[in-house]
Amino acid sequence: MLKVAVVILADTETRGDLGRLANALEAARELKEAGDEVKVLFDGAGTKWVPVLADPAHKYHRTFTELREVVAGACAYCARAFGVLDQVEAAGVPLLKEYRDHPSLRGLMAEGYRVLTF
């Protein structure tokens, strides 16, 4: 069994960003379906995806909902910096702040997770 952290850093601005999000969600779904241990984290501009994906009208809302149990959270610092802190909290996504108000990637690696960034 693999242990993989899927970190979404892509912004919400372009089709390329949407493509990176789609690839991240597909990777997470494949890992989950295979029975691997997977965590999805939203970091940097990627924190802006949380309120977008929480909207039932968004094309990837259903996928996001299917993956909710493996969504570890969103970077507290970045959610604040990108102006989505309240929306992340309203979506019920935990705020990660293990290292200076950011998620600890080192901590994930120390736990044996491979880190994929999108």
N, C-alpha and C positions, 0 to 999 in steps of 0.2 A: 504494500500500500504506500502510495506517495503522500507527502505532506507538502501542499503548495499554497502560497499566498499570492493571490491575484490582486495587484495594485493598479487601480485606475487613476491615471494622472491626466488623461486627455481632457481638454476643455470641451465646452459645449458649442463652440462657434462654427465649425466647418463640417462638411461631409466626411472629411478625413477623421475628424474627432469622433463623429458618430460611428465610423467604421472601426476605430480602435475600441470604442465602448462595446460594439457588437462582438468583436473578437474576444474581448475580455469576458463577457458574459457567456459566450459559447465555450470558452476554455473552462470556465468555472462549472458550467453545466456538465460538460464531458467528464471532468474530474469527479464531480458529485455522483453522476450516474455510474461511474466505474467503482464507486465505493471508496474513493480516496478521501483523505482529510483535506478539505479546502477552506480557505478563508478569503473573503473578498473585502478589500479595503479601498476607500475613496480618499485620495490624498491630493494635495495641490489644487489645481483648477478642477480636478476630477470631483471634488466635493460638490461642485455645482450640479452634478448629475443627480444627486439624491432627490432634490425636489422635482426635477424633471421626470425622473423615473417613478416617483410617487403619484404622478398624475395618471389616472386610469385611461386617459385619452392617448397617452404616448404609446408608440408601437412596441416598445420594449418593457412596458409596465408589467405585462404578464410574466415575462422572463424574470424580471426583478423580483416579483412576488414569489415565483417558484424557487428563487435562490435566497430568499430572506433568511432562512435558518443558517446560511453560511456567510451572511454579511456580518463581518466582525465589527465594522463601524467606519467612521469618517474622522479625518484629522481635525481635532478641535481648533488648532491654530489656523489652519487653512480655511476651514468653514467660516471662521470669524473674518479672516482677511478677505475672503471672496464674497462676503455679505450674505451667506446662506445659513448661518448658525441656527437661527430660529426655525428655518424650514427643515433642517436636518433633524433637529430635536422633535419637531412636529411630526415628522415621518417615522419617528420611533427608532432611528438609527443611532446606535451608541456613539458618543464622542470619544475618540482615542487620544490619550495624552500621556503615554508612558515615558516619553523622553522629551523634555522641554516643550510640552504641550503638543507633541507630535506622536504618531504611532512609532513604536520601536521596531524598526526593521531588523536591527541586530538581535533583538529579543526573539523575533520570529526565526531568524537563522539559527540562534542558539538552541531553539526548540526543534531544529531539524527541518524547518520549512525551506523549500526552494521558493525564491521570490521572482514572480513574473511581473513585468511592468508593461502597461499599455497606455 
